[in-house]
Amino acid sequence: MRFPLEEASVKQRIGGPIDDDEDHALDVWAGTIPLTLTPGTPLADPLVPPRRSEVPQHASEYRRPSTQR
C-alpha cells in the first residue's frame, strides 16, 4: 500500500498496551505489532556517469545491526 504523506504524527513509548482494567474483560484483541526497517537493493544515482556508478561492496552487503539481545 502506498499513499503520500503531507503531515505525520508519532506517539512513541516503550511497553505494551495501557488499558483500563475494565477493558481487559472485553472480547477484543489488544497488543502491539513490532515493526522493523529492512534495507532494500542499492539504487545508483542516474546522474552519475556509469564508470562510477558500480555499487560498492559496503553498500551491496549492508545489513542493519541486530537489535535482538
PDB file of N, CA, C and O in Angstrom:
ATOM      1  N   MET A   1       0.842  -1.146   0.000  1.00  0.00           N
ATOM      2  CA  MET A   1       0.000   0.000   0.000  1.00  0.00           C
ATOM      3  C   MET A   1       0.904   1.230   0.000  1.00  0.00           C
ATOM      4  O   MET A   1       1.912   1.273   0.705  1.00  0.00           O
ATOM      5  N   ARG A   2       0.535   2.216  -0.789  1.00  0.00           N
ATOM      6  CA  ARG A   2       1.280   3.477  -0.813  1.00  0.00           C
ATOM      7  C   ARG A   2       0.296   4.638  -0.756  1.00  0.00           C
ATOM      8  O   ARG A   2      -0.794   4.588  -1.325  1.00  0.00           O
ATOM      9  N   PHE A   3       0.709   5.670  -0.062  1.00  0.00           N
ATOM     10  CA  PHE A   3      -0.077   6.893  -0.067  1.00  0.00           C
ATOM     11  C   PHE A   3       0.861   8.038   0.299  1.00  0.00           C
ATOM     12  O   PHE A   3       1.801   7.844   1.071  1.00  0.00           O
ATOM     13  N   PRO A   4       0.619   9.217  -0.240  1.00  0.00           N
ATOM     14  CA  PRO A   4       1.503  10.348   0.048  1.00  0.00           C
ATOM     15  C   PRO A   4       1.285  10.865   1.479  1.00  0.00           C
ATOM     16  O   PRO A   4       0.169  10.847   1.996  1.00  0.00           O
ATOM     17  N   LEU A   5       2.355  11.315   2.089  1.00  0.00           N
ATOM     18  CA  LEU A   5       2.265  11.909   3.420  1.00  0.00           C
ATOM     19  C   LEU A   5       2.503  13.407   3.304  1.00  0.00           C
ATOM     20  O   LEU A   5       3.538  13.842   2.799  1.00  0.00           O
ATOM     21  N   GLU A   6       1.564  14.172   3.761  1.00  0.00           N
ATOM     22  CA  GLU A   6       1.749  15.618   3.810  1.00  0.00           C
ATOM     23  C   GLU A   6       2.039  16.051   5.238  1.00  0.00           C
ATOM     24  O   GLU A   6       2.691  17.071   5.463  1.00  0.00           O
ATOM     25  N   GLU A   7       1.560  15.283   6.194  1.00  0.00           N
ATOM     26  CA  GLU A   7       1.841  15.512   7.606  1.00  0.00           C
ATOM     27  C   GLU A   7       1.911  14.158   8.293  1.00  0.00           C
ATOM     28  O   GLU A   7       1.310  13.189   7.830  1.00  0.00           O
ATOM     29  N   ALA A   8       2.635  14.093   9.383  1.00  0.00           N
ATOM     30  CA  ALA A   8       2.707  12.860  10.148  1.00  0.00           C
ATOM     31  C   ALA A   8       2.803  13.194  11.633  1.00  0.00           C
ATOM     32  O   ALA A   8       3.311  14.247  12.017  1.00  0.00           O
ATOM     33  N   SER A   9       2.313  12.294  12.443  1.00  0.00           N
ATOM     34  CA  SER A   9       2.383  12.450  13.882  1.00  0.00           C
ATOM     35  C   SER A   9       2.752  11.090  14.460  1.00  0.00           C
ATOM     36  O   SER A   9       2.275  10.057  13.989  1.00  0.00           O
ATOM     37  N   VAL A  10       3.594  11.093  15.470  1.00  0.00           N
ATOM     38  CA  VAL A  10       4.032   9.839  16.070  1.00  0.00           C
ATOM     39  C   VAL A  10       3.839   9.914  17.573  1.00  0.00           C
ATOM     40  O   VAL A  10       4.130  10.925  18.212  1.00  0.00           O
ATOM     41  N   LYS A  11       3.342   8.824  18.114  1.00  0.00           N
ATOM     42  CA  LYS A  11       3.264   8.677  19.559  1.00  0.00           C
ATOM     43  C   LYS A  11       4.150   7.493  19.887  1.00  0.00           C
ATOM     44  O   LYS A  11       3.859   6.370  19.477  1.00  0.00           O
ATOM     45  N   GLN A  12       5.212   7.726  20.612  1.00  0.00           N
ATOM     46  CA  GLN A  12       6.180   6.667  20.872  1.00  0.00           C
ATOM     47  C   GLN A  12       6.335   6.444  22.368  1.00  0.00           C
ATOM     48  O   GLN A  12       6.401   7.383  23.161  1.00  0.00           O
ATOM     49  N   ARG A  13       6.389   5.179  22.720  1.00  0.00           N
ATOM     50  CA  ARG A  13       6.684   4.806  24.100  1.00  0.00           C
ATOM     51  C   ARG A  13       7.168   3.372  24.101  1.00  0.00           C
ATOM     52  O   ARG A  13       7.080   2.685  23.083  1.00  0.00           O
ATOM     53  N   ILE A  14       7.673   2.915  25.221  1.00  0.00           N
ATOM     54  CA  ILE A  14       8.150   1.544  25.348  1.00  0.00           C
ATOM     55  C   ILE A  14       7.163   0.777  26.215  1.00  0.00           C
ATOM     56  O   ILE A  14       6.677   1.287  27.224  1.00  0.00           O
ATOM     57  N   GLY A  15       6.872  -0.463  25.807  1.00  0.00           N
ATOM     58  CA  GLY A  15       5.987  -1.298  26.601  1.00  0.00           C
ATOM     59  C   GLY A  15       4.727  -1.656  25.852  1.00  0.00           C
ATOM     60  O   GLY A  15       4.478  -1.161  24.752  1.00  0.00           O
ATOM     61  N   GLY A  16       3.938  -2.517  26.452  1.00  0.00           N
ATOM     62  CA  GLY A  16       2.700  -2.980  25.841  1.00  0.00           C
ATOM     63  C   GLY A  16       1.575  -1.973  25.988  1.00  0.00           C
ATOM     64  O   GLY A  16       1.784  -0.844  26.431  1.00  0.00           O
ATOM     65  N   PRO A  17       0.374  -2.401  25.606  1.00  0.00           N
ATOM     66  CA  PRO A  17      -0.795  -1.526  25.693  1.00  0.00           C
ATOM     67  C   PRO A  17      -1.072  -1.094  27.137  1.00  0.00           C
ATOM     68  O   PRO A  17      -0.785  -1.821  28.087  1.00  0.00           O
ATOM     69  N   ILE A  18      -1.621   0.074  27.269  1.00  0.00           N
ATOM     70  CA  ILE A  18      -2.044   0.560  28.587  1.00  0.00           C
ATOM     71  C   ILE A  18      -3.552   0.717  28.515  1.00  0.00           C
ATOM     72  O   ILE A  18      -4.061   1.708  27.991  1.00  0.00           O
ATOM     73  N   ASP A  19      -4.254  -0.261  29.042  1.00  0.00           N
ATOM     74  CA  ASP A  19      -5.720  -0.255  29.016  1.00  0.00           C
ATOM     75  C   ASP A  19      -6.256  -0.099  30.428  1.00  0.00           C
ATOM     76  O   ASP A  19      -5.585  -0.416  31.411  1.00  0.00           O
ATOM     77  N   ASP A  20      -7.480   0.397  30.500  1.00  0.00           N
ATOM     78  CA  ASP A  20      -8.166   0.439  31.790  1.00  0.00           C
ATOM     79  C   ASP A  20      -8.499  -0.993  32.202  1.00  0.00           C
ATOM     80  O   ASP A  20      -8.685  -1.856  31.344  1.00  0.00           O
ATOM     81  N   ASP A  21      -8.574  -1.250  33.496  1.00  0.00           N
ATOM     82  CA  ASP A  21      -8.842  -2.607  33.990  1.00  0.00           C
ATOM     83  C   ASP A  21     -10.109  -3.205  33.386  1.00  0.00           C
ATOM     84  O   ASP A  21     -10.122  -4.384  33.031  1.00  0.00           O
ATOM     85  N   GLU A  22     -11.174  -2.412  33.263  1.00  0.00           N
ATOM     86  CA  GLU A  22     -12.425  -2.958  32.718  1.00  0.00           C
ATOM     87  C   GLU A  22     -12.297  -3.328  31.236  1.00  0.00           C
ATOM     88  O   GLU A  22     -13.064  -4.155  30.743  1.00  0.00           O
ATOM     89  N   ASP A  23     -11.347  -2.732  30.527  1.00  0.00           N
ATOM     90  CA  ASP A  23     -11.132  -3.064  29.114  1.00  0.00           C
ATOM     91  C   ASP A  23     -10.527  -4.451  28.933  1.00  0.00           C
ATOM     92  O   ASP A  23     -10.693  -5.055  27.873  1.00  0.00           O
ATOM     93  N   HIS A  24      -9.837  -4.964  29.933  1.00  0.00           N
ATOM     94  CA  HIS A  24      -9.215  -6.290  29.831  1.00  0.00           C
ATOM     95  C   HIS A  24     -10.265  -7.400  29.685  1.00  0.00           C
ATOM     96  O   HIS A  24      -9.960  -8.471  29.160  1.00  0.00           O
ATOM     97  N   ALA A  25     -11.479  -7.156  30.139  1.00  0.00           N
ATOM     98  CA  ALA A  25     -12.542  -8.161  30.053  1.00  0.00           C
ATOM     99  C   ALA A  25     -13.240  -8.151  28.691  1.00  0.00           C
ATOM    100  O   ALA A  25     -14.018  -9.060  28.401  1.00  0.00           O
ATOM    101  N   LEU A  26     -12.985  -7.157  27.858  1.00  0.00           N
ATOM    102  CA  LEU A  26     -13.639  -7.069  26.554  1.00  0.00           C
ATOM    103  C   LEU A  26     -13.142  -8.159  25.614  1.00  0.00           C
ATOM    104  O   LEU A  26     -11.989  -8.579  25.701  1.00  0.00           O
ATOM    105  N   ASP A  27     -14.005  -8.613  24.720  1.00  0.00           N
ATOM    106  CA  ASP A  27     -13.661  -9.668  23.772  1.00  0.00           C
ATOM    107  C   ASP A  27     -13.075  -9.056  22.496  1.00  0.00           C
ATOM    108  O   ASP A  27     -13.600  -9.246  21.398  1.00  0.00           O
ATOM    109  N   VAL A  28     -11.989  -8.328  22.668  1.00  0.00           N
ATOM    110  CA  VAL A  28     -11.294  -7.715  21.531  1.00  0.00           C
ATOM    111  C   VAL A  28      -9.799  -7.945  21.703  1.00  0.00           C
ATOM    112  O   VAL A  28      -9.310  -8.139  22.815  1.00  0.00           O
ATOM    113  N   TRP A  29      -9.085  -7.920  20.587  1.00  0.00           N
ATOM    114  CA  TRP A  29      -7.636  -8.098  20.632  1.00  0.00           C
ATOM    115  C   TRP A  29      -6.971  -6.810  21.075  1.00  0.00           C
ATOM    116  O   TRP A  29      -7.391  -5.718  20.696  1.00  0.00           O
ATOM    117  N   ALA A  30      -5.947  -6.944  21.868  1.00  0.00           N
ATOM    118  CA  ALA A  30      -5.105  -5.810  22.246  1.00  0.00           C
ATOM    119  C   ALA A  30      -3.675  -6.298  22.197  1.00  0.00           C
ATOM    120  O   ALA A  30      -3.399  -7.436  22.576  1.00  0.00           O
ATOM    121  N   GLY A  31      -2.783  -5.482  21.748  1.00  0.00           N
ATOM    122  CA  GLY A  31      -1.384  -5.876  21.677  1.00  0.00           C
ATOM    123  C   GLY A  31      -0.573  -4.872  20.904  1.00  0.00           C
ATOM    124  O   GLY A  31      -1.001  -3.739  20.685  1.00  0.00           O
ATOM    125  N   THR A  32       0.586  -5.291  20.497  1.00  0.00           N
ATOM    126  CA  THR A  32       1.477  -4.443  19.720  1.00  0.00           C
ATOM    127  C   THR A  32       1.903  -5.190  18.459  1.00  0.00           C
ATOM    128  O   THR A  32       1.886  -6.420  18.422  1.00  0.00           O
ATOM    129  N   ILE A  33       2.271  -4.462  17.461  1.00  0.00           N
ATOM    130  CA  ILE A  33       2.805  -5.049  16.236  1.00  0.00           C
ATOM    131  C   ILE A  33       4.225  -4.505  16.079  1.00  0.00           C
ATOM    132  O   ILE A  33       4.396  -3.332  15.749  1.00  0.00           O
ATOM    133  N   PRO A  34       5.247  -5.336  16.310  1.00  0.00           N
ATOM    134  CA  PRO A  34       6.625  -4.872  16.154  1.00  0.00           C
ATOM    135  C   PRO A  34       6.912  -4.575  14.671  1.00  0.00           C
ATOM    136  O   PRO A  34       6.578  -5.376  13.798  1.00  0.00           O
ATOM    137  N   LEU A  35       7.517  -3.449  14.405  1.00  0.00           N
ATOM    138  CA  LEU A  35       7.886  -3.077  13.046  1.00  0.00           C
ATOM    139  C   LEU A  35       9.394  -2.943  12.942  1.00  0.00           C
ATOM    140  O   LEU A  35      10.047  -2.491  13.882  1.00  0.00           O
ATOM    141  N   THR A  36       9.943  -3.332  11.812  1.00  0.00           N
ATOM    142  CA  THR A  36      11.377  -3.209  11.589  1.00  0.00           C
ATOM    143  C   THR A  36      11.629  -2.566  10.235  1.00  0.00           C
ATOM    144  O   THR A  36      10.759  -2.565   9.365  1.00  0.00           O
ATOM    145  N   LEU A  37      12.801  -2.031  10.070  1.00  0.00           N
ATOM    146  CA  LEU A  37      13.234  -1.488   8.785  1.00  0.00           C
ATOM    147  C   LEU A  37      14.176  -2.486   8.142  1.00  0.00           C
ATOM    148  O   LEU A  37      15.078  -3.004   8.800  1.00  0.00           O
ATOM    149  N   THR A  38      13.979  -2.755   6.879  1.00  0.00           N
ATOM    150  CA  THR A  38      14.825  -3.690   6.153  1.00  0.00           C
ATOM    151  C   THR A  38      15.418  -2.963   4.954  1.00  0.00           C
ATOM    152  O   THR A  38      14.676  -2.393   4.153  1.00  0.00           O
ATOM    153  N   PRO A  39      16.750  -2.974   4.814  1.00  0.00           N
ATOM    154  CA  PRO A  39      17.343  -2.283   3.666  1.00  0.00           C
ATOM    155  C   PRO A  39      17.007  -2.997   2.368  1.00  0.00           C
ATOM    156  O   PRO A  39      16.965  -4.226   2.317  1.00  0.00           O
ATOM    157  N   GLY A  40      16.772  -2.227   1.333  1.00  0.00           N
ATOM    158  CA  GLY A  40      16.495  -2.782   0.015  1.00  0.00           C
ATOM    159  C   GLY A  40      17.751  -2.808  -0.839  1.00  0.00           C
ATOM    160  O   GLY A  40      18.854  -2.560  -0.351  1.00  0.00           O
ATOM    161  N   THR A  41      17.574  -3.106  -2.103  1.00  0.00           N
ATOM    162  CA  THR A  41      18.679  -3.137  -3.055  1.00  0.00           C
ATOM    163  C   THR A  41      19.165  -1.728  -3.322  1.00  0.00           C
ATOM    164  O   THR A  41      18.350  -0.847  -3.592  1.00  0.00           O
ATOM    165  N   PRO A  42      20.477  -1.481  -3.254  1.00  0.00           N
ATOM    166  CA  PRO A  42      21.000  -0.144  -3.539  1.00  0.00           C
ATOM    167  C   PRO A  42      20.649   0.291  -4.967  1.00  0.00           C
ATOM    168  O   PRO A  42      20.690  -0.512  -5.900  1.00  0.00           O
ATOM    169  N   LEU A  43      20.309   1.556  -5.119  1.00  0.00           N
ATOM    170  CA  LEU A  43      19.984   2.124  -6.421  1.00  0.00           C
ATOM    171  C   LEU A  43      21.006   3.195  -6.759  1.00  0.00           C
ATOM    172  O   LEU A  43      21.210   4.136  -5.992  1.00  0.00           O
ATOM    173  N   ALA A  44      21.642   3.047  -7.907  1.00  0.00           N
ATOM    174  CA  ALA A  44      22.647   4.026  -8.326  1.00  0.00           C
ATOM    175  C   ALA A  44      21.966   5.324  -8.743  1.00  0.00           C
ATOM    176  O   ALA A  44      20.857   5.308  -9.276  1.00  0.00           O
ATOM    177  N   ASP A  45      22.632   6.439  -8.500  1.00  0.00           N
ATOM    178  CA  ASP A  45      22.149   7.740  -8.932  1.00  0.00           C
ATOM    179  C   ASP A  45      22.231   7.797 -10.456  1.00  0.00           C
ATOM    180  O   ASP A  45      23.318   7.647 -11.013  1.00  0.00           O
ATOM    181  N   PRO A  46      21.117   8.008 -11.134  1.00  0.00           N
ATOM    182  CA  PRO A  46      21.138   8.018 -12.598  1.00  0.00           C
ATOM    183  C   PRO A  46      21.928   9.185 -13.187  1.00  0.00           C
ATOM    184  O   PRO A  46      22.245   9.170 -14.376  1.00  0.00           O
ATOM    185  N   LEU A  47      22.249  10.186 -12.386  1.00  0.00           N
ATOM    186  CA  LEU A  47      23.006  11.339 -12.873  1.00  0.00           C
ATOM    187  C   LEU A  47      24.515  11.133 -12.804  1.00  0.00           C
ATOM    188  O   LEU A  47      25.275  11.937 -13.343  1.00  0.00           O
ATOM    189  N   VAL A  48      24.958  10.054 -12.140  1.00  0.00           N
ATOM    190  CA  VAL A  48      26.389   9.757 -12.034  1.00  0.00           C
ATOM    191  C   VAL A  48      26.798   8.941 -13.258  1.00  0.00           C
ATOM    192  O   VAL A  48      26.117   7.981 -13.618  1.00  0.00           O
ATOM    193  N   PRO A  49      27.912   9.319 -13.901  1.00  0.00           N
ATOM    194  CA  PRO A  49      28.354   8.567 -15.084  1.00  0.00           C
ATOM    195  C   PRO A  49      28.540   7.080 -14.759  1.00  0.00           C
ATOM    196  O   PRO A  49      28.968   6.745 -13.654  1.00  0.00           O
ATOM    197  N   PRO A  50      28.223   6.184 -15.705  1.00  0.00           N
ATOM    198  CA  PRO A  50      28.303   4.728 -15.461  1.00  0.00           C
ATOM    199  C   PRO A  50      29.648   4.253 -14.944  1.00  0.00           C
ATOM    200  O   PRO A  50      29.683   3.288 -14.180  1.00  0.00           O
ATOM    201  N   ARG A  51      30.751   4.876 -15.317  1.00  0.00           N
ATOM    202  CA  ARG A  51      32.057   4.411 -14.858  1.00  0.00           C
ATOM    203  C   ARG A  51      32.215   4.517 -13.346  1.00  0.00           C
ATOM    204  O   ARG A  51      33.080   3.859 -12.769  1.00  0.00           O
ATOM    205  N   ARG A  52      31.391   5.335 -12.699  1.00  0.00           N
ATOM    206  CA  ARG A  52      31.473   5.486 -11.249  1.00  0.00           C
ATOM    207  C   ARG A  52      30.217   4.993 -10.548  1.00  0.00           C
ATOM    208  O   ARG A  52      30.071   5.196  -9.343  1.00  0.00           O
ATOM    209  N   SER A  53      29.313   4.357 -11.267  1.00  0.00           N
ATOM    210  CA  SER A  53      28.042   4.003 -10.643  1.00  0.00           C
ATOM    211  C   SER A  53      27.979   2.562 -10.143  1.00  0.00           C
ATOM    212  O   SER A  53      26.927   2.124  -9.677  1.00  0.00           O
ATOM    213  N   GLU A  54      29.089   1.809 -10.231  1.00  0.00           N
ATOM    214  CA  GLU A  54      29.073   0.451  -9.704  1.00  0.00           C
ATOM    215  C   GLU A  54      28.848   0.505  -8.197  1.00  0.00           C
ATOM    216  O   GLU A  54      29.473   1.299  -7.495  1.00  0.00           O
ATOM    217  N   VAL A  55      27.957  -0.339  -7.712  1.00  0.00           N
ATOM    218  CA  VAL A  55      27.632  -0.345  -6.282  1.00  0.00           C
ATOM    219  C   VAL A  55      28.816  -0.888  -5.498  1.00  0.00           C
ATOM    220  O   VAL A  55      29.256  -2.010  -5.751  1.00  0.00           O
ATOM    221  N   PRO A  56      29.344  -0.113  -4.547  1.00  0.00           N
ATOM    222  CA  PRO A  56      30.481  -0.606  -3.752  1.00  0.00           C
ATOM    223  C   PRO A  56      30.046  -1.734  -2.819  1.00  0.00           C
ATOM    224  O   PRO A  56      28.878  -1.843  -2.446  1.00  0.00           O
ATOM    225  N   GLN A  57      31.005  -2.556  -2.460  1.00  0.00           N
ATOM    226  CA  GLN A  57      30.733  -3.720  -1.614  1.00  0.00           C
ATOM    227  C   GLN A  57      30.071  -3.320  -0.296  1.00  0.00           C
ATOM    228  O   GLN A  57      29.151  -3.996   0.165  1.00  0.00           O
ATOM    229  N   HIS A  58      30.533  -2.227   0.311  1.00  0.00           N
ATOM    230  CA  HIS A  58      29.968  -1.841   1.609  1.00  0.00           C
ATOM    231  C   HIS A  58      28.484  -1.471   1.487  1.00  0.00           C
ATOM    232  O   HIS A  58      27.741  -1.580   2.462  1.00  0.00           O
ATOM    233  N   ALA A  59      28.050  -1.038   0.301  1.00  0.00           N
ATOM    234  CA  ALA A  59      26.633  -0.719   0.101  1.00  0.00           C
ATOM    235  C   ALA A  59      25.830  -1.970  -0.264  1.00  0.00           C
ATOM    236  O   ALA A  59      24.720  -2.162   0.234  1.00  0.00           O
ATOM    237  N   SER A  60      26.381  -2.812  -1.121  1.00  0.00           N
ATOM    238  CA  SER A  60      25.644  -4.003  -1.557  1.00  0.00           C
ATOM    239  C   SER A  60      25.515  -5.049  -0.462  1.00  0.00           C
ATOM    240  O   SER A  60      24.585  -5.855  -0.485  1.00  0.00           O
ATOM    241  N   GLU A  61      26.436  -5.049   0.501  1.00  0.00           N
ATOM    242  CA  GLU A  61      26.391  -6.036   1.581  1.00  0.00           C
ATOM    243  C   GLU A  61      25.896  -5.441   2.902  1.00  0.00           C
ATOM    244  O   GLU A  61      26.008  -6.072   3.953  1.00  0.00           O
ATOM    245  N   TYR A  62      25.349  -4.226   2.843  1.00  0.00           N
ATOM    246  CA  TYR A  62      24.890  -3.558   4.064  1.00  0.00           C
ATOM    247  C   TYR A  62      23.788  -4.352   4.748  1.00  0.00           C
ATOM    248  O   TYR A  62      22.857  -4.821   4.095  1.00  0.00           O
ATOM    249  N   ARG A  63      23.893  -4.500   6.041  1.00  0.00           N
ATOM    250  CA  ARG A  63      22.868  -5.117   6.882  1.00  0.00           C
ATOM    251  C   ARG A  63      22.710  -4.251   8.108  1.00  0.00           C
ATOM    252  O   ARG A  63      23.688  -3.725   8.639  1.00  0.00           O
ATOM    253  N   ARG A  64      21.473  -4.102   8.561  1.00  0.00           N
ATOM    254  CA  ARG A  64      21.240  -3.338   9.786  1.00  0.00           C
ATOM    255  C   ARG A  64      21.788  -4.136  10.964  1.00  0.00           C
ATOM    256  O   ARG A  64      21.682  -5.362  10.989  1.00  0.00           O
ATOM    257  N   PRO A  65      22.373  -3.444  11.938  1.00  0.00           N
ATOM    258  CA  PRO A  65      22.831  -4.152  13.131  1.00  0.00           C
ATOM    259  C   PRO A  65      21.655  -4.817  13.843  1.00  0.00           C
ATOM    260  O   PRO A  65      20.557  -4.262  13.884  1.00  0.00           O
ATOM    261  N   SER A  66      21.882  -5.983  14.391  1.00  0.00           N
ATOM    262  CA  SER A  66      20.821  -6.703  15.103  1.00  0.00           C
ATOM    263  C   SER A  66      20.474  -5.969  16.387  1.00  0.00           C
ATOM    264  O   SER A  66      21.356  -5.517  17.118  1.00  0.00           O
ATOM    265  N   THR A  67      19.179  -5.855  16.651  1.00  0.00           N
ATOM    266  CA  THR A  67      18.740  -5.221  17.900  1.00  0.00           C
ATOM    267  C   THR A  67      18.242  -6.263  18.893  1.00  0.00           C
ATOM    268  O   THR A  67      17.832  -5.936  20.007  1.00  0.00           O
ATOM    269  N   GLN A  68      18.286  -7.529  18.468  1.00  0.00           N
ATOM    270  CA  GLN A  68      17.838  -8.601  19.360  1.00  0.00           C
ATOM    271  C   GLN A  68      18.939  -8.898  20.368  1.00  0.00           C
ATOM    272  O   GLN A  68      20.126  -8.861  20.043  1.00  0.00           O
ATOM    273  N   ARG A  69      18.534  -9.189  21.569  1.00  0.00           N
ATOM    274  CA  ARG A  69      19.519  -9.485  22.622  1.00  0.00           C
ATOM    275  C   ARG A  69      19.390 -10.914  23.035  1.00  0.00           C
ATOM    276  O   ARG A  69      20.125 -11.373  23.910  1.00  0.00           O
TER     277      ARG A  69
END
